[in-house]
Amino acid sequence: MSIHEPQSQFMNTQNVLPASLVPWGAEKLPLPAFLRIRDVLRITSLSRPTLYRRIAERRFPPPVHLGGRACGWSVVALQTWISDPEGYREPNAPDTGAPCRRGRPRKYRV
């Protein structure tokens, strides 16, 4: 393999990560089950506030809580978003159109 050959012929086609983000020599390593926030931001090229805004709007897959303070995104869910970023809607989520009420729930309804 020479430096001038494209890396795409050596990459796994099932790989979610773009070729530019895969470290040299890591083509044969299996993908992790979950990707952390730093990896998701690098893959999607979204900023952290935009990512969380899209999660709140149900236009990006929500993170999976892995325990403690750790959370990550499923590779399958991220691949679904990558295939259609503008048309993505969280599956099994009711589309009410109204944002959720934030803050402490009221003790008495007014």
KOLTISE-698931 format. One record per residue: residue number from 1; residue in one letter; y, z, x of N, C-alpha, C in turn. Coordinates in nm, 2 decimals. Each point is the difference from the previous one (the first is absolute). Example, Ala and Ser with C-alpha at 12.3 -4.5 7.8 and 13.67 -1.06 7.14 Angstrom:
<recs>
<1 "a" <-0.57 0.78 1.32> <0.12 0.00 -0.09> <0.12 0.00 0.09>>
<2 "s" <0.11 -0.07 -0.04> <0.11 0.00 0.09> <0.11 0.08 -0.08>>
</recs>
This chain:
<recs>
<1 "m" <-0.12 0.00 0.09> <0.12 0.00 -0.09> <0.12 0.00 0.09>>
<2 "s" <0.09 -0.09 -0.03> <0.13 0.00 0.08> <0.11 0.06 -0.08>>
<3 "i" <0.11 0.02 0.07> <0.12 0.06 -0.06> <0.06 -0.09 -0.11>>
<4 "h" <-0.02 -0.13 0.02> <0.06 -0.10 -0.09> <-0.07 -0.03 -0.12>>
<5 "e" <-0.13 0.05 -0.02> <-0.08 -0.02 -0.12> <0.05 0.09 -0.11>>
<6 "p" <0.01 -0.05 -0.12> <0.04 0.09 -0.11> <-0.10 0.11 -0.02>>
<7 "q" <0.04 0.12 -0.04> <-0.08 0.11 -0.02> <-0.07 0.00 -0.13>>
<8 "s" <0.05 -0.09 -0.09> <-0.06 0.00 -0.14> <-0.14 -0.04 0.00>>
<9 "q" <-0.05 -0.08 0.09> <-0.14 -0.03 0.00> <-0.09 0.11 0.04>>
<10 "f" <0.05 0.11 0.06> <-0.07 0.11 0.04> <0.01 0.12 -0.10>>
<11 "m" <0.09 -0.01 -0.09> <0.03 0.10 -0.10> <-0.10 0.00 -0.11>>
<12 "n" <-0.03 0.11 -0.06> <-0.08 0.01 -0.12> <0.08 -0.04 -0.12>>
<13 "t" <-0.05 -0.09 -0.08> <0.08 -0.05 -0.11> <0.01 0.11 -0.11>>
<14 "q" <-0.08 0.10 0.00> <0.01 0.11 -0.10> <0.10 0.10 0.05>>
<15 "n" <0.06 -0.02 0.11> <0.10 0.10 0.06> <0.13 0.00 -0.08>>
<16 "v" <0.05 0.11 -0.03> <0.13 0.02 -0.08> <0.11 -0.02 0.10>>
<17 "l" <-0.01 0.06 0.12> <0.11 0.00 0.09> <0.03 -0.14 0.06>>
<18 "p" <0.13 -0.04 0.00> <0.03 -0.12 0.07> <-0.03 0.00 0.14>>
<19 "a" <-0.03 -0.12 0.06> <-0.04 -0.01 0.14> <0.10 0.06 0.09>>
<20 "s" <0.13 0.00 -0.03> <0.09 0.05 0.09> <0.00 0.16 0.01>>
<21 "l" <-0.07 0.06 -0.10> <0.00 0.15 0.00> <-0.14 0.05 0.05>>
<22 "v" <-0.09 -0.09 0.03> <-0.13 0.05 0.05> <0.01 0.01 0.15>>
<23 "p" <-0.04 0.12 0.05> <0.01 0.01 0.15> <-0.10 -0.09 0.07>>
<24 "w" <0.04 -0.05 0.12> <-0.09 -0.09 0.07> <-0.13 0.07 0.03>>
<25 "g" <-0.11 -0.07 -0.04> <-0.13 0.05 0.02> <-0.06 0.08 -0.11>>
<26 "a" <0.08 0.01 -0.11> <-0.04 0.08 -0.12> <-0.05 -0.09 -0.11>>
<27 "e" <-0.03 -0.13 0.03> <-0.04 -0.09 -0.11> <-0.13 0.04 -0.06>>
<28 "k" <-0.09 0.07 0.07> <-0.13 0.03 -0.05> <-0.02 0.14 -0.05>>
<29 "l" <0.11 0.07 0.00> <0.00 0.14 -0.05> <0.01 0.00 -0.15>>
<30 "p" <-0.07 0.09 -0.07> <0.01 0.00 -0.15> <0.13 0.06 -0.04>>
<31 "l" <0.05 -0.05 -0.12> <0.12 0.05 -0.05> <-0.02 0.15 -0.05>>
<32 "p" <0.11 0.08 0.01> <-0.02 0.13 -0.06> <0.00 0.00 -0.15>>
<33 "a" <-0.06 0.10 -0.06> <-0.01 0.00 -0.15> <0.14 0.02 -0.06>>
<34 "f" <0.09 0.07 0.07> <0.13 0.03 -0.05> <0.10 -0.03 0.11>>
<35 "l" <0.12 -0.05 -0.04> <0.11 -0.03 0.10> <0.11 0.10 -0.03>>
<36 "r" <0.05 0.05 0.11> <0.11 0.10 -0.01> <0.14 -0.06 -0.02>>
<37 "i" <0.10 0.07 -0.03> <0.13 -0.05 -0.04> <0.06 -0.09 0.11>>
<38 "r" <-0.02 0.04 0.13> <0.05 -0.08 0.11> <-0.06 -0.14 0.00>>
<39 "d" <-0.13 -0.01 -0.03> <-0.07 -0.13 0.00> <0.04 -0.08 -0.12>>
<40 "v" <0.02 0.06 -0.11> <0.04 -0.07 -0.13> <0.14 -0.05 0.02>>
<41 "l" <0.09 0.07 0.06> <0.14 -0.05 0.02> <0.00 -0.11 0.09>>
<42 "r" <-0.08 0.00 0.11> <-0.01 -0.11 0.09> <-0.06 -0.12 -0.06>>
<43 "i" <-0.11 0.01 -0.08> <-0.06 -0.11 -0.06> <0.08 -0.07 -0.11>>
<44 "t" <0.07 0.08 -0.08> <0.07 -0.05 -0.11> <0.15 -0.04 0.03>>
<45 "s" <0.05 0.05 0.11> <0.14 -0.02 0.04> <0.10 0.06 -0.10>>
<46 "l" <-0.05 0.10 -0.07> <0.09 0.07 -0.09> <0.06 0.12 0.06>>
<47 "s" <0.11 0.05 -0.04> <0.05 0.12 0.05> <-0.06 0.11 -0.08>>
<48 "r" <0.01 0.12 0.05> <-0.06 0.12 -0.07> <0.06 0.02 -0.13>>
<49 "p" <0.13 0.00 -0.02> <0.06 0.02 -0.13> <-0.05 -0.11 -0.10>>
<50 "t" <0.00 -0.13 0.05> <-0.04 -0.11 -0.09> <-0.15 0.02 -0.04>>
<51 "l" <-0.08 0.04 0.09> <-0.14 0.03 -0.03> <-0.02 0.10 -0.11>>
<52 "y" <0.07 0.11 0.01> <-0.02 0.11 -0.10> <0.07 -0.04 -0.13>>
<53 "r" <0.11 -0.08 0.01> <0.06 -0.05 -0.13> <-0.10 -0.09 -0.07>>
<54 "r" <-0.06 -0.09 0.07> <-0.10 -0.08 -0.07> <-0.12 0.07 -0.05>>
<55 "i" <-0.04 0.11 0.07> <-0.11 0.08 -0.06> <0.05 0.07 -0.13>>
<56 "a" <0.12 0.05 0.00> <0.05 0.06 -0.12> <0.01 -0.10 -0.12>>
<57 "e" <0.03 -0.13 0.03> <0.01 -0.10 -0.10> <-0.14 -0.06 -0.03>>
<58 "r" <-0.10 0.05 0.07> <-0.14 -0.05 -0.02> <-0.01 -0.15 0.05>>
<59 "r" <0.07 -0.03 0.10> <0.00 -0.14 0.06> <-0.07 0.00 0.14>>
<60 "f" <-0.05 0.12 0.03> <-0.07 0.01 0.13> <-0.11 0.11 -0.02>>
<61 "p" <-0.12 -0.02 0.06> <-0.11 0.10 -0.02> <0.04 0.14 0.05>>
<62 "p" <-0.03 0.10 -0.08> <0.03 0.13 0.04> <-0.09 0.05 0.11>>
<63 "p" <0.05 0.10 0.08> <-0.09 0.05 0.11> <-0.11 0.09 -0.06>>
<64 "v" <-0.11 0.01 0.08> <-0.11 0.08 -0.03> <0.01 0.13 0.08>>
<65 "h" <0.00 0.12 -0.06> <0.01 0.12 0.07> <-0.13 0.03 0.07>>
<66 "l" <0.00 0.02 0.13> <-0.12 0.01 0.08> <-0.03 0.15 0.03>>
<67 "g" <0.09 0.09 -0.03> <-0.02 0.14 0.02> <0.12 0.05 0.09>>
<68 "g" <0.04 0.12 -0.04> <0.11 0.06 0.08> <0.12 -0.08 -0.03>>
<69 "r" <0.07 -0.03 0.11> <0.12 -0.08 -0.02> <-0.02 -0.15 0.03>>
<70 "a" <-0.13 -0.04 0.02> <-0.03 -0.13 0.04> <-0.02 -0.09 -0.13>>
<71 "c" <0.05 -0.12 0.01> <-0.02 -0.10 -0.11> <-0.01 -0.13 0.07>>
<72 "g" <-0.06 -0.10 -0.07> <-0.02 -0.13 0.06> <-0.01 -0.10 -0.12>>
<73 "w" <0.00 -0.13 0.04> <-0.02 -0.10 -0.10> <-0.13 -0.07 0.02>>
<74 "s" <-0.07 -0.03 -0.10> <-0.13 -0.07 0.00> <0.03 -0.14 0.05>>
<75 "v" <-0.09 -0.05 0.09> <0.01 -0.14 0.05> <-0.01 -0.10 -0.11>>
<76 "v" <-0.09 0.03 -0.09> <-0.02 -0.09 -0.12> <0.12 -0.01 -0.08>>
<77 "a" <0.06 0.11 -0.03> <0.13 0.01 -0.09> <0.11 -0.08 0.07>>
<78 "l" <0.01 0.02 0.13> <0.10 -0.06 0.08> <-0.02 -0.15 0.01>>
<79 "q" <-0.12 -0.05 0.01> <-0.03 -0.14 0.00> <0.03 -0.06 -0.14>>
<80 "t" <-0.02 0.07 -0.11> <0.04 -0.05 -0.13> <0.15 -0.02 -0.01>>
<81 "w" <0.08 0.10 0.06> <0.14 -0.02 0.00> <0.04 -0.12 0.09>>
<82 "i" <-0.06 -0.01 0.11> <0.04 -0.11 0.09> <-0.03 -0.14 -0.06>>
<83 "s" <-0.10 -0.01 -0.08> <-0.03 -0.13 -0.06> <0.10 -0.04 -0.10>>
<84 "d" <0.07 0.09 -0.07> <0.11 -0.03 -0.09> <0.10 0.11 -0.01>>
<85 "p" <0.09 0.01 0.10> <0.09 0.11 0.00> <0.10 0.01 -0.12>>
<86 "e" <0.05 -0.11 -0.04> <0.10 0.00 -0.11> <-0.07 0.02 -0.14>>
<87 "g" <-0.12 -0.04 -0.02> <-0.06 0.01 -0.12> <-0.09 0.12 -0.02>>
<88 "y" <0.00 0.09 0.11> <-0.09 0.11 -0.01> <0.05 0.11 -0.10>>
<89 "r" <-0.10 0.05 -0.08> <0.03 0.11 -0.08> <-0.12 0.09 0.02>>
<90 "e" <0.02 0.13 0.00> <-0.11 0.10 0.02> <-0.10 -0.01 -0.11>>
<91 "p" <-0.12 -0.03 0.03> <-0.10 -0.01 -0.11> <-0.02 0.13 -0.08>>
<92 "n" <-0.03 0.00 -0.12> <-0.03 0.11 -0.09> <0.12 0.09 -0.01>>
<93 "a" <0.12 -0.05 0.02> <0.12 0.08 -0.02> <0.08 -0.05 -0.12>>
<94 "p" <0.03 0.09 -0.09> <0.08 -0.05 -0.12> <0.14 -0.04 0.04>>
<95 "d" <0.04 -0.12 -0.04> <0.13 -0.05 0.03> <0.10 0.04 -0.11>>
<96 "t" <0.06 0.12 0.01> <0.08 0.05 -0.10> <0.14 -0.06 0.01>>
<97 "g" <0.04 -0.04 0.11> <0.14 -0.05 0.02> <0.10 0.10 0.03>>
<98 "a" <-0.02 0.12 -0.05> <0.09 0.11 0.02> <-0.04 0.08 0.12>>
<99 "p" <0.09 0.05 0.08> <-0.04 0.08 0.12> <-0.04 0.14 -0.04>>
<100 "c" <-0.08 0.06 0.08> <-0.05 0.13 -0.03> <0.12 0.10 0.01>>
<101 "r" <-0.01 0.11 -0.08> <0.10 0.10 0.01> <-0.03 0.08 0.13>>
<102 "r" <0.10 0.03 0.07> <-0.01 0.07 0.13> <0.05 0.15 -0.03>>
<103 "g" <-0.05 0.08 0.09> <0.04 0.14 -0.01> <-0.10 0.09 -0.07>>
<104 "r" <0.04 0.12 -0.02> <-0.08 0.10 -0.06> <-0.02 -0.03 -0.15>>
<105 "p" <-0.12 0.01 -0.06> <-0.01 -0.02 -0.14> <0.07 0.11 -0.08>>
<106 "r" <0.05 -0.04 -0.11> <0.07 0.09 -0.09> <-0.10 0.09 -0.07>>
<107 "k" <0.04 0.12 -0.02> <-0.08 0.10 -0.07> <0.00 -0.03 -0.15>>
<108 "y" <0.11 -0.04 -0.05> <0.02 -0.02 -0.14> <0.05 -0.15 -0.02>>
<109 "r" <-0.05 -0.07 -0.09> <0.05 -0.13 -0.03> <0.13 0.01 -0.07>>
<110 "v" <0.09 -0.09 0.03> <0.13 0.01 -0.06> <0.02 -0.13 -0.09>>
</recs>
